[in-house]
Amino acid sequence: MQRASHDSVTATAGAATDADRRGPRRFAVRWSVLAWAGGLLLAAAALFTLYLRQSLVGPFNADGASTMLQAQAMLHGNLLLKGWWIADASFYTTELPEYMIVTALRGLRPDVVHICGALTYTLTVLLAAMLARGQAKGREGLVRALVAGAIMLAPSVLGGTEVFLQEPNHAGTAVPILALFLLLDRASPEDPGPRGDGGPGGNGGRGAPHAGIVPPMQEGRYARWWVPPVACVVLAAVQIGDQLGLVAATAPIAGVAAARLAMLALRRRPLREYWYDAALLAAAAASYELANVSLRAIRKFGGYYQAPLPKQLIAPTSQVRGNLHMMLQSIQLLFGASYQGRHPQLNLSAELHWVGLGLAAAGLAVAVVTFFPSRTFPSRTDRVSQILAAATICTLVAGVFGTLIQSLSYAHEVAILLPLGAVLAGRMLPPLLPARWWDTSSEQRSSRPATVVFSLLGIWLAAGLAALCFAASWAPLGPPQQQLATWLAGHHYTAGLAGYWQANSTTVVTGGQVLVAPVTPESLDVRHWESSSAWYDPAQSRADFVIAAIDPSVPPGGLSIPTVRKRFGQPTREYTVGPYVVMVYDYNLLTRLGGRAFPGVPGTG
């Protein structure tokens, strides 16, 4: 009896000791998580501040102003944007919600565009770093994230500012796409990869035999049934806002799922291993139809009218060579590797960015070579890395064989190549390094080559941060229409007409005090592009002035004085304001505009 009592006391004491040990360990883990979260928030705040400063270097223009005016209309209850003519990409479900929040907080001010641009790019960089990290932990996970972050850290001042830190122009579509890929990476069943952790270079299962081969029941056991439905909804939402999602997300997910199903069939795997990829394939296909149904529903209930894409989306054979050259130049611009001849500091920054471009290309090459298992590469690339590679290739093919990349000013159409390339570099290249480099134990100290590589990575990051600080130090550029807006508001003009590039931006710069509606430069009719039919209703507004440009080519897109006089007659008064002429009339100019009818809305003609 004494023996039993002694054993009971010993067991109790042992349990208490284990509990005491676990308590501090759990406490330490929580503090570690809080420290990482705090560090991440601090880094995000610092990056946002620097990106905001750089964004102010770029000019405020009509595209950002149009998005702000749409956000304001939605804040005032017009959630479907009834009566609006939208461009061929609406950003209705991608960046417009962000603009609504910031506009609600800041009001109708030009700096909303800069705040949203900086916020969007900060999210893109952080999501890319987290996605590049994958399932890896410790030093390897940190290096993966830093490689991706270093590639994206400092967008070039000339070119990169306009593409990534200004108005929504496809670059912001990367945020929901990267978030979806991160969900697939963290919540999906995954291959162990060559090191057994859910992708190339993970921490688990080092040296395990048959690495990269999934145990038959592992996928079914850890599969989360809700991932494919969520993916379907996210893909549909992205396609509603920007059809780039079809090329950079929907098609790659469907293609990779189909390829993996084919590999399972060739290996004659049990049917229970097919369901997840089959569900992803079905989700991608369903998202396309769901997006189309949603767009039809918006139109049925009187929502916005979206301009169609060009009828010819596939370039003729004679144009492909020129497209290839333009794509190479666009990629240089996106990665910051374009030389700016008269700026020695920017040329040095371009040389720095060539490193990032080379790493991104190498990451894509490794992903392509290891896409399918072979004797040389027995372990296949994990699902998300396959999707990233497919998304990059699809975007490149669309740029080369499509008709959208007409010049460098259209580089924003393929802006997602930067985060995709950065993530691939982070996921694919660090795992190629020796496994002992990631071991921080005293028995396995890093070798001298490892020290050199990590030191070079640190120098590269420091140089990128210096380039970003240099870009943030440039003097802010005020809105080009500031003088004109101040004059109009000061002289109590409330409504008028102008070319697109002078209209919406002037409206925003005045804080909505003056409504300037855009008209076509040739015929001076209603411009069915980023405008509301309510602006042209003579019963609601009286437009009595036209903004013409002294030289229509500087700034571009301005209305010519002879064209205005030919259409509206001789003005009663004319005022020269900077490079513009304000032509004032004594009647409502809206009564002479053509094209006022909005599709499906009677009484708008």
C-alpha positions in Angstrom: 0.0 0.0 0.0 2.9 2.3 0.8 4.5 1.5 -2.5 1.4 2.4 -4.4 1.0 5.6 -2.5 4.7 6.5 -3.3 4.2 5.8 -7.0 1.1 8.0 -7.0 2.9 10.9 -5.4 5.8 10.4 -7.8 3.5 10.4 -10.8 1.7 13.5 -9.5 5.0 15.3 -9.0 6.2 14.2 -12.5 3.0 15.5 -14.0 3.3 18.8 -12.1 6.9 19.1 -13.3 5.8 18.5 -17.0 3.1 21.1 -16.6 5.5 23.6 -15.2 7.8 23.0 -18.2 5.0 23.3 -20.7 3.7 26.5 -19.1 6.8 28.6 -19.7 7.2 27.0 -23.1 3.7 28.0 -24.2 4.3 31.5 -22.7 7.5 31.8 -24.7 5.7 30.6 -27.9 3.0 33.2 -27.5 5.6 36.0 -26.9 7.4 34.8 -30.0 4.2 35.0 -32.1 3.4 38.4 -30.7 7.0 39.6 -31.4 6.8 38.4 -35.1 3.3 40.0 -35.5 4.6 43.3 -34.0 7.7 43.2 -36.2 5.5 42.5 -39.3 3.2 45.4 -38.5 6.2 47.7 -37.9 7.7 46.7 -41.2 4.4 47.2 -43.0 4.0 50.7 -41.5 7.6 51.6 -42.5 7.1 50.3 -46.1 3.7 52.1 -46.4 5.3 55.4 -45.4 8.1 55.1 -47.9 5.8 53.9 -50.7 3.4 56.8 -49.9 6.3 59.2 -50.2 7.4 57.7 -53.5 3.8 57.7 -54.8 3.6 61.5 -54.3 6.4 61.7 -56.9 4.0 60.5 -59.6 1.3 62.8 -61.2 -2.3 62.6 -60.2 -4.4 61.8 -63.3 -7.9 61.1 -64.6 -7.7 57.3 -64.1 -7.3 57.5 -60.3 -9.8 60.4 -60.2 -12.4 58.3 -62.0 -12.0 55.5 -59.5 -12.4 58.0 -56.6 -15.6 59.4 -58.2 -17.0 55.8 -58.5 -16.1 55.1 -54.9 -17.9 58.3 -53.8 -21.0 57.3 -55.8 -21.0 53.9 -54.1 -20.6 55.6 -50.7 -23.7 57.7 -51.5 -25.8 54.6 -52.1 -25.2 53.8 -55.7 -23.7 50.4 -55.0 -24.3 49.1 -58.5 -23.0 52.3 -60.1 -26.2 52.8 -62.0 -25.8 55.0 -65.0 -22.0 54.7 -65.2 -19.9 53.9 -68.2 -16.9 51.9 -67.0 -13.6 51.1 -68.7 -12.8 47.6 -70.0 -11.6 46.8 -66.4 -14.0 47.9 -63.7 -11.9 46.9 -60.6 -15.4 46.7 -59.0 -14.5 43.8 -56.7 -10.7 44.4 -56.4 -9.7 47.9 -55.6 -12.9 49.9 -55.5 -13.7 48.6 -52.0 -10.4 49.9 -50.8 -11.0 53.3 -52.5 -14.4 53.5 -50.8 -12.8 53.0 -47.3 -10.1 55.6 -47.9 -12.4 58.1 -49.6 -14.8 57.7 -46.6 -12.0 58.6 -44.3 -10.2 61.3 -46.4 -13.0 62.7 -48.6 -12.6 63.6 -52.3 -8.9 64.5 -52.3 -6.1 63.6 -54.7 -4.0 62.0 -51.9 -6.6 59.2 -51.7 -5.0 57.8 -54.9 -1.5 57.9 -53.4 -2.7 56.3 -50.1 -4.4 53.5 -51.9 -1.5 52.9 -54.2 1.0 52.7 -51.3 -1.4 50.5 -49.3 -1.9 48.1 -52.2 1.8 47.7 -53.0 2.6 47.2 -49.3 0.1 44.3 -49.2 1.5 42.9 -52.4 5.0 42.9 -51.0 4.0 41.3 -47.7 1.8 38.6 -49.4 4.6 37.8 -51.9 7.1 37.4 -49.0 4.7 35.1 -47.1 3.9 33.1 -50.2 7.6 32.7 -51.0 8.2 31.4 -47.5 5.8 28.6 -48.0 5.8 26.0 -45.3 9.5 26.4 -44.6 10.5 27.6 -41.1 13.6 29.0 -39.4 16.5 30.4 -41.4 15.3 28.9 -44.7 11.8 30.4 -44.4 13.3 33.8 -43.6 15.7 33.7 -46.6 12.8 32.7 -48.9 10.7 35.6 -47.8 13.6 38.0 -47.9 14.6 37.0 -51.5 11.0 37.7 -52.7 10.8 40.9 -50.7 14.2 42.2 -51.9 13.1 41.8 -55.6 10.0 43.9 -55.0 11.3 46.2 -52.3 12.2 49.3 -54.4 10.1 49.9 -57.5 11.8 52.2 -59.9 11.1 55.9 -59.6 10.5 56.5 -63.3 8.0 53.8 -64.6 7.6 51.8 -61.5 5.9 54.6 -59.6 3.1 55.0 -62.2 2.6 51.3 -62.5 2.6 50.1 -58.9 2.0 53.1 -56.7 -0.7 55.1 -58.5 -4.3 54.4 -59.6 -5.6 50.9 -60.1 -4.2 49.6 -63.4 -4.1 45.8 -63.0 -1.1 45.9 -60.5 -3.6 45.8 -57.6 -5.2 42.7 -58.9 -2.2 40.8 -57.6 -3.5 41.3 -54.0 -6.5 38.9 -54.1 -4.6 36.5 -56.4 -1.7 36.2 -54.1 -4.1 35.9 -51.1 -5.8 33.0 -52.9 -2.5 31.3 -53.7 -1.5 31.7 -50.0 -4.8 30.1 -49.0 -4.1 27.1 -51.3 -0.5 26.9 -49.9 -1.6 26.9 -46.3 -5.0 25.2 -46.3 -4.6 22.6 -49.1 -3.2 19.1 -48.9 0.2 19.2 -50.4 3.1 17.2 -51.6 6.0 16.9 -49.1 8.4 18.0 -51.9 12.1 17.1 -52.1 12.6 17.8 -48.4 9.2 16.7 -47.1 7.5 20.0 -46.1 4.9 20.8 -48.7 7.3 22.1 -51.3 10.9 22.3 -52.4 13.3 22.9 -49.6 11.1 22.4 -46.5 12.4 21.6 -43.1 10.6 18.3 -42.5 11.7 14.9 -43.6 15.2 15.7 -44.7 16.8 12.7 -46.3 13.6 10.7 -46.1 13.4 8.0 -48.8 11.0 8.5 -51.7 10.6 12.2 -50.8 8.0 13.9 -52.9 5.7 10.9 -53.0 2.4 11.5 -51.2 1.1 8.6 -49.0 -2.2 7.5 -50.5 -4.3 8.6 -47.5 -2.4 11.7 -46.6 -4.2 14.0 -49.1 -7.6 12.8 -48.2 -6.9 13.0 -44.5 -5.7 16.6 -44.5 -7.8 17.9 -47.3 -10.1 20.8 -46.4 -13.4 20.5 -48.3 -14.1 24.2 -48.2 -11.0 25.3 -50.1 -12.3 24.7 -53.6 -15.6 26.5 -53.0 -13.8 29.5 -51.5 -11.4 29.4 -54.4 -14.3 29.5 -56.8 -15.8 32.6 -55.2 -12.5 34.4 -55.0 -11.7 33.6 -58.6 -15.1 34.8 -59.7 -14.8 38.1 -57.8 -11.4 38.8 -59.3 -12.7 38.2 -62.8 -15.6 40.5 -62.2 -13.2 43.3 -61.4 -10.4 42.5 -63.8 -10.2 39.9 -66.5 -6.5 39.6 -65.9 -7.6 37.1 -63.2 -8.7 34.7 -65.9 -5.2 34.6 -67.3 -3.1 34.9 -64.1 -5.2 32.7 -61.7 -8.2 30.8 -63.2 -6.6 29.2 -66.2 -3.4 28.3 -64.3 -5.3 26.7 -61.4 -7.4 24.7 -63.9 -4.4 23.7 -66.0 -2.3 22.5 -63.0 -5.3 20.6 -61.6 -5.8 18.9 -65.0 -2.1 18.1 -65.3 -2.0 16.6 -61.8 -5.1 14.5 -62.6 -3.4 13.2 -65.7 -0.3 12.3 -63.7 -2.5 10.4 -61.2 -4.1 8.5 -64.1 -0.8 7.6 -65.6 0.4 6.3 -62.2 -3.0 4.5 -61.8 -3.5 5.9 -58.3 -6.7 5.1 -56.3 -9.7 7.2 -57.1 -9.7 8.8 -53.6 -6.6 10.7 -54.6 -8.3 12.4 -57.5 -11.0 14.4 -55.6 -9.1 17.5 -54.6 -7.6 18.3 -58.0 -10.9 17.5 -59.6 -12.6 19.8 -57.2 -10.2 22.6 -58.0 -10.6 22.1 -61.7 -14.4 22.3 -61.2 -14.1 25.4 -59.0 -12.0 27.2 -61.6 -14.4 26.3 -64.4 -17.4 27.3 -62.3 -15.9 30.6 -61.4 -15.8 31.7 -65.0 -19.6 31.1 -65.3 -20.2 32.6 -61.9 -18.4 35.8 -62.9 -20.4 36.0 -66.1 -23.7 35.4 -64.3 -22.8 38.1 -61.8 -22.0 40.6 -64.5 -25.3 39.9 -66.3 -27.1 40.4 -63.0 -25.5 43.7 -62.4 -26.6 44.9 -65.8 -30.1 43.4 -65.3 -30.6 45.5 -62.2 -29.4 48.7 -63.9 -25.8 48.6 -62.9 -22.7 49.9 -64.7 -22.1 49.3 -68.4 -18.6 48.0 -69.0 -16.7 48.8 -72.2 -15.9 45.6 -74.1 -12.4 44.4 -74.7 -11.0 44.9 -78.2 -12.5 42.5 -80.7 -9.1 41.2 -81.8 -7.3 39.9 -78.8 -4.9 37.6 -80.7 -2.1 39.4 -82.6 -1.4 38.6 -86.2 1.8 36.6 -86.9 3.5 39.7 -88.2 3.1 41.5 -84.9 4.4 38.8 -82.6 8.1 39.7 -83.0 7.4 43.3 -82.1 5.3 42.1 -79.2 8.2 40.0 -77.9 10.5 43.0 -78.0 7.9 45.1 -76.2 7.4 42.4 -73.6 11.1 42.3 -72.8 11.2 46.0 -72.4 8.0 45.9 -70.2 9.6 43.2 -68.0 12.7 45.4 -67.6 10.5 48.3 -66.5 8.4 46.2 -64.1 11.5 44.8 -62.4 13.2 48.2 -62.3 15.9 47.1 -64.6 15.4 49.9 -67.2 18.2 52.5 -67.5 17.3 56.2 -67.2 20.2 57.8 -69.1 20.3 61.2 -67.4 20.0 59.9 -63.8 23.2 58.1 -62.6 21.6 57.1 -59.3 18.7 55.5 -61.1 21.1 53.7 -63.5 22.8 52.2 -60.4 19.4 51.2 -59.1 18.7 49.5 -62.4 21.9 47.4 -62.1 20.7 46.4 -58.7 17.3 45.3 -60.1 19.0 43.2 -62.8 19.9 40.8 -59.9 16.2 40.5 -59.0 15.2 39.9 -62.6 17.9 37.2 -63.0 16.7 35.4 -59.9 13.1 35.6 -61.0 14.0 34.1 -64.4 16.1 31.4 -62.6 13.2 30.6 -60.3 10.8 30.2 -63.3 13.3 27.9 -65.0 13.7 25.7 -62.0 9.9 25.5 -61.6 9.5 24.5 -65.2 12.2 21.9 -65.2 10.9 20.2 -62.0 7.2 20.6 -63.0 6.9 16.9 -63.8 8.7 14.1 -62.0 11.5 12.3 -63.8 14.6 10.2 -63.1 16.7 13.4 -62.9 14.2 15.2 -60.7 12.2 12.4 -58.9 10.3 14.9 -56.7 7.8 17.1 -58.4 7.2 20.7 -57.6 4.4 21.4 -55.1 1.0 22.5 -56.3 1.2 26.2 -55.6 4.7 26.5 -57.2 3.2 24.8 -60.3 0.4 27.3 -60.3 2.8 30.2 -60.0 4.9 28.9 -62.9 1.7 28.4 -65.0 0.4 31.9 -64.1 3.7 33.4 -65.2 3.8 31.5 -68.5 0.2 32.3 -69.2 0.8 36.0 -68.6 3.9 36.0 -70.8 2.1 34.2 -73.6 -0.9 36.6 -73.4 1.5 39.6 -73.7 3.5 38.2 -76.6 0.6 36.7 -78.6 -2.1 39.3 -77.6 -2.8 42.8 -78.8 -2.8 44.7 -75.4 0.9 45.5 -75.0 1.1 48.2 -77.7 3.9 50.2 -76.1 5.7 50.6 -72.7 2.7 52.7 -71.5 0.8 49.4 -71.4 3.3 47.6 -69.2 0.7 47.8 -66.4 -1.3 45.1 -68.2 1.2 42.5 -67.2 2.3 44.1 -63.9 1.6 40.9 -62.0 4.7 39.4 -63.5 6.8 41.2 -60.8 5.2 39.5 -57.7 4.9 36.1 -59.5 8.6 36.2 -60.4 9.6 37.3 -56.9 7.6 34.5 -55.3 9.0 31.9 -57.7 12.6 33.0 -56.9 11.9 32.7 -53.2 10.3 29.3 -53.4 12.5 27.6 -55.9 16.1 28.9 -55.4 16.9 28.6 -51.7 16.0 24.9 -51.6 18.8 24.3 -54.1 21.4 25.2 -51.4 22.9 22.5 -49.2 20.6 21.4 -46.3 23.3 22.0 -43.7 23.2 25.8 -44.4 19.8 26.0 -42.7 20.9 24.1 -39.6 21.7 26.6 -36.8 22.9 24.0 -34.3 26.4 24.2 -33.0 27.3 20.9 -34.5 26.3 22.0 -38.0 27.6 25.5 -38.4 27.2 27.1 -41.7 30.2 26.9 -44.1 32.1 29.9 -45.4 30.1 29.8 -48.7 26.9 30.1 -46.7 28.3 33.1 -44.8 29.2 34.7 -48.1 25.8 34.1 -49.7 23.9 35.4 -46.6 26.1 38.4 -46.4 25.5 39.2 -50.1 21.7 38.9 -49.4 22.0 41.4 -46.6 24.0 43.8 -48.7 21.4 43.4 -51.5 18.6 44.2 -49.1 20.4 47.2 -47.7 21.0 48.5 -51.2 17.3 48.0 -52.1 16.3 49.9 -48.9 18.7 52.7 -49.8 17.1 52.9 -53.3 13.6 53.0 -51.8 14.7 55.8 -49.4 16.2 57.7 -52.3 13.0 57.5 -54.3 11.0 58.6 -51.2 13.2 61.7 -50.9 12.1 63.2 -54.2 10.0 66.3 -54.0 6.2 65.6 -54.2 4.5 66.5 -57.5 1.3 68.5 -57.1 -1.8 67.8 -59.2 -1.3 69.1 -62.8 -4.8 70.7 -62.7 -4.3 72.5 -59.4 -4.1 76.0 -60.9 -7.1 75.4 -63.1 -9.2 73.9 -60.3 -8.4 76.8 -58.0 -9.4 79.3 -60.6 -12.7 77.6 -61.4 -13.7 77.2 -57.8 -12.5 80.8 -57.0 -14.7 82.2 -59.9 -17.7 80.1 -58.8 -18.1 78.0 -61.9 -19.9 74.8 -61.0 -20.2 72.6 -64.2 -18.5 72.4 -67.5 -16.9 70.1 -70.1 -13.3 69.0 -71.0 -11.3 66.2 -72.5 -11.0 63.1 -70.4 -7.5 63.8 -69.0 -8.6 67.2 -67.7 -12.2 66.5 -66.6 -12.4 64.0 -63.8 -9.0 65.0 -62.3 -10.2 68.7 -62.1 -13.4 67.6 -60.4 -11.5 65.7 -57.7 -8.9 68.5 -57.2 -11.7 70.9 -56.5 -13.1 68.5 -53.9 -16.3 68.1 -55.9 -17.1 71.9 -55.9 -16.8 71.9 -59.7 -18.1 69.1 -61.9 -16.2 68.8 -65.2 -17.6 66.1 -67.4 -15.5 64.4 -70.1 -16.3 64.6 -73.8 -14.7 63.1 -76.9 -11.9 65.2 -78.4 -13.1 64.9 -82.0 -16.9 65.3 -82.0 -17.4 66.7 -78.4 -20.0 64.1 -77.6 -20.5 62.2 -74.3 -17.5 60.1 -73.6 -18.7 56.6 -72.6 -15.6 55.9 -70.5 -15.3 56.4 -66.7 -18.3 58.8 -66.6 -21.8 58.9 -65.3 -24.9 59.6 -67.4 -26.2 61.8 -64.7 -23.4 64.3 -65.4 -24.9 65.0 -68.9 -28.6 65.4 -67.9 -29.7 69.0 -68.7 -32.5 68.6 -66.1 -29.9 68.0 -63.3 -27.0 70.2 -64.3 -26.1 73.3 -66.3 -22.7 73.2 -68.0 -21.6 76.7 -69.2 -17.9 76.4 -69.9 -15.5 74.3 -71.8 -11.8 73.7 -71.0 -9.7 73.8 -74.1 -5.9 73.5 -74.4 -3.8 76.2 -76.1 -1.7 73.3 -77.5 -3.8 70.1 -77.4 -0.6 68.0 -77.6 0.8 69.5 -74.4 -0.9 68.3 -72.2 -2.1 65.4 -74.4 -5.8 64.7 -74.9 -6.9 68.3 -74.5 -9.7 69.8 -76.6 -8.7 72.2 -79.4 -10.1 75.7 -79.5 -11.2 75.5 -83.2 -13.1 72.3 -82.5 -14.9 73.8 -79.5 -15.9 76.9 -81.5 -17.1 74.8 -84.4 -19.4 72.7 -82.1 -20.6 75.2 -79.6 -20.2 78.5 -81.4 -18.3 81.7 -80.3 -18.0 81.9 -76.5 -19.2 85.0 -74.6 -15.9 85.1 -72.6 -12.5 83.4 -72.7 -9.9 83.2 -69.9 -6.4 81.9 -70.2 -5.4 79.8 -67.1 -2.0 78.3 -67.5 -1.9 76.0 -70.6 -5.7 76.1 -70.8 -8.4 78.4 -72.1 -11.7 78.5 -70.2 -14.4 79.2 -72.8 -17.7 80.4 -71.2 -21.1 80.3 -72.9 -24.5 81.7 -72.0 -26.5 78.5 -72.5 -26.5 74.9 -71.2 -24.0 73.1 -73.3 -25.4 69.7 -72.2 -28.4 70.3 -74.6 -26.1 70.0 -77.6 -24.3 66.8 -76.6 -24.8 63.6 -78.5 -24.7 60.1 -77.0 -26.4 60.9 -73.7 -28.6 57.7 -73.8 -27.5 55.1 -71.3 -28.2 51.4 -72.2 -31.4 50.1 -70.6 -32.3 53.4 -68.9 -35.2 55.3 -70.6 -35.2 59.1 -70.6 -31.5 59.5 -70.8 -31.3 60.4 -74.4 
